[in-house]
Amino acid sequence: MPEFDISDLKLSDITGQASQETVTTIAAGKKHEVVLDGKAKGSTLHWYFRGKDDCDIKFHVHVLPNDAKSGTPSTLVKSTGKITTDQGSHTVESGCKWTVCFDNGFSWMSAKTIQWSVMIVQNGEMPLVSDDGKTVPASPAAAETGSAAAPAPGPAPSAPAK
């Protein structure tokens, strides 16, 4: 199977929507986790990351349904060995919590810097998600109304003819 170079790919290239990229340095032997809430049925988590200077990192995504009983273990939906870049998505049938983990536990001496982005699509809306897992409105109008809906895709409306 041929390999594709996605080193300059961004989440916005995958989803067609604007996304916020975050740069995080993960200390040797540590991991960085982000917990995200997929509130609606049919929510989809999209992710993209790449290691700075081709550094490698392990990557995992776990999901736990919102209606799971206490003590229920999460389900591993994505796990990698040491890789330098990855992109993908996961859709759920009901509300859930996703845990996205960038794992540098295998490294004893080297911190790793990654550039990453995650986005949850709920009911066709395209909010952005920051590195602390909080939803960020995709447009100023959405921020004013409290809605996380992104503007409809397509060309900008033209001015009426005079």
C-alpha positions in Angstrom: 0.0 0.0 0.0 1.5 3.4 -0.9 2.3 5.9 1.8 1.0 9.4 1.5 2.8 12.5 2.8 0.4 14.4 5.0 3.0 16.5 6.7 1.4 19.8 5.6 -2.2 18.6 6.0 -4.5 20.4 8.5 -7.8 19.4 10.1 -9.5 22.1 8.0 -8.3 20.3 4.9 -10.1 17.1 6.2 -13.4 18.7 7.5 -13.6 21.7 5.2 -14.1 23.9 8.2 -11.8 26.2 10.1 -9.9 24.6 13.0 -7.7 25.8 15.8 -4.3 24.2 16.0 -2.5 23.9 19.3 1.2 23.3 20.0 1.9 21.2 23.1 5.3 20.0 24.5 5.0 16.7 26.4 7.8 16.0 28.9 9.7 12.7 28.7 7.8 9.9 30.4 4.5 11.9 30.5 1.3 12.1 28.5 -1.1 14.8 27.6 -4.9 13.9 27.7 -7.9 15.9 26.6 -11.4 14.9 27.6 -14.1 15.9 25.2 -17.9 15.7 25.5 -19.8 14.2 22.5 -23.3 15.3 23.8 -25.4 14.4 20.8 -26.3 11.1 19.1 -24.2 10.8 16.0 -21.4 13.1 17.3 -18.1 12.7 15.4 -14.6 13.4 16.8 -12.1 14.5 14.2 -8.3 14.7 15.0 -5.1 15.6 13.4 -1.6 15.9 14.8 2.0 15.9 13.7 5.3 15.9 15.7 7.6 18.8 15.4 10.9 17.9 13.6 9.4 14.4 12.9 9.4 13.4 16.6 7.4 10.3 17.3 4.5 9.9 19.9 2.0 7.3 20.8 -1.7 8.2 20.3 -4.9 6.8 21.8 -8.6 7.6 21.7 -10.9 6.1 24.3 -14.7 6.5 24.4 -17.1 6.0 27.3 -20.9 6.3 26.7 -22.6 8.9 28.9 -25.1 6.3 30.1 -22.3 3.8 31.2 -22.6 2.5 34.7 -20.1 3.6 37.3 -16.8 1.6 37.0 -17.4 0.7 33.3 -14.1 0.8 31.5 -13.7 3.0 28.4 -13.4 1.4 25.0 -10.2 1.9 23.0 -11.2 3.1 19.5 -7.7 4.2 18.2 -4.3 3.2 19.3 -0.9 3.6 17.6 2.6 2.7 18.1 5.2 5.4 17.8 4.2 7.6 14.9 5.0 11.2 13.7 1.5 12.1 12.3 -2.0 10.9 12.2 -5.5 12.0 11.3 -8.9 10.4 11.6 -12.4 10.4 13.1 -14.7 8.4 15.2 -18.6 8.6 15.3 -20.8 7.4 18.2 -24.4 6.3 18.3 -25.2 8.0 21.6 -23.6 10.7 23.8 -20.2 10.0 25.2 -16.9 11.3 26.6 -13.8 10.9 24.4 -10.3 10.9 25.9 -7.6 11.8 23.4 -4.1 10.9 24.7 -0.7 11.9 23.3 1.7 9.5 25.1 5.4 10.2 25.5 5.7 7.5 28.2 8.2 5.5 26.2 10.7 8.3 26.0 13.1 8.5 29.0 15.0 11.7 28.0 13.3 13.6 25.2 10.3 15.9 25.4 8.2 15.9 22.3 6.4 18.9 20.7 3.3 18.2 18.7 1.0 20.4 16.7 -2.6 19.1 17.0 -6.2 19.8 16.5 -9.4 18.1 17.5 -13.0 19.0 16.5 -16.4 17.6 17.5 -19.1 17.7 14.9 -22.6 17.5 16.5 -25.8 17.5 14.5 -24.0 19.0 11.5 -22.6 21.9 13.5 -18.9 22.5 13.4 -17.6 24.0 16.7 -13.9 24.2 17.5 -12.4 22.6 20.6 -9.5 24.1 22.4 -6.6 22.2 24.1 -8.4 22.3 27.4 -11.5 20.6 25.9 -13.8 23.6 26.0 -15.9 24.3 23.0 -15.1 27.6 21.2 -17.7 29.2 19.0 -16.8 29.0 15.3 -18.0 32.5 14.6 -18.4 35.8 16.4 -22.2 35.7 16.0 -22.3 32.2 17.6 -20.3 33.6 20.5 -22.9 36.3 21.1 -25.9 33.9 21.0 -24.2 31.1 22.9 -24.6 28.8 19.9 -21.6 26.8 18.6 -22.9 26.5 15.1 -20.5 27.4 12.3 -21.7 29.5 9.3 -23.1 27.4 6.4 -20.4 26.3 3.9 -20.3 27.9 0.5 -19.5 31.2 -1.0 -20.1 34.5 0.9 -23.4 36.2 -0.1 -23.0 38.9 -2.7 -24.3 42.4 -2.2 -27.6 43.2 -3.8 -27.5 44.8 -7.3 -28.3 48.5 -7.4 
